[in-house]
Amino acid sequence: MRRVKAIACVDMTMEPGKTLEQQHYIKDVVMQFQASKEALGTPIILESGINAVSAGHDDHDYAPGAAIDLIFNFFNIMACS
């Protein structure tokens, strides 16, 4: 599992993992880009505890396009860590 350094999810539901190891791994590599009226990149608290930021658009269909630059920035940061 540790080969994957970053997982970007756009406006989806994801469970935080069943085991403690899975929960830590998901917390370390996953970023949820959530459809929201908040400004792009604004941190969002999810019930699941998964790291999340606003995708910069509140419509599910437009969220990926609105967040694409931030998503690639996330991948670049994670690849270097």
Residue, then its C-alpha position, 0 to 999 in steps of 0.5 A: m500500500r505504501r507505494v501510492k503516495a497520494i489519492a485525490c477524491v473529488d466530491m465522493t463518499m469514502e470510509p476512513g478504513k476498517t483497521l487502524e493501519q488503514q485509517h492512518y494510511i488513508k489519513d496520510v495520502v487521501m485528500q477529498f476535494q469536496a463540492s462546496k460554496e466555500a473558496l477553493g482550498t478552504p479546509i472542510i471538516l468531514e464526519s469521516g475524518i478524511n482530509a478535505v478542502s473545498a473544490g471551489h464549486d458547489d456543483h458536483d459536475y463542475a467540482p473536478g474542473a474547478a479544482i484541477d490545479l489544486i489537485f495537481n498541486f496536491f500530487n506534486i507536494m505529496a510526490c516530494s514528501 
